[in-house]
Amino acid sequence: MVVYGTRSLERKEQAYELLRLGAAEFWGMEELPPLERGERGKPWMPQLPNRHFNLSHSGTLALCALSAQPVGVDIQVVRVWRDSLLERSCTTRERAWLRERGDRPEDFAQLWALKESMGKQNGYGLPYPPSRLETPLPPSGEPFRPGEVYTVGPLYLSVYQEEGWRGAVCAMETPPVEIRWVDGL
């Protein structure tokens, strides 16, 4: 499994450039086969059903995860979130954790990226309301730590973060600790 990222996205179609690059480097593919969308919109390669990928973009950032098994990825620019979104999106436990952390926008961005990556991994997306999907949490009051792997049943989740953004990968194998950053797409 590998995760590629770019910080210089100008249009969302460039996220597919990460896929082309990743497919060439990780799978040795000279060109991508035709892509289709599953019933819930997740892109896939019908000609290569054992090659899984997922894309996400937010602002000027994009991530692309490639794996031999279903994978989900999400990236979120940190911003102020409406209280109604927090209430509708978080379980009681998640909401308590956020309050203990001072309701910081970066913490909610991390929770949202985890939820999105979990929903994208299985191809069904987020349930409604999103509070029906519970993420793993660090111990009470503690922050998420990049590089630490969290588990939910057979799934492995990894968090990524830098100033101004948060990201996550959900997979059936341990995600990589580092993102392979690519400039100039």
Disulfide bonds with the S-S distance in Angstrom:
none
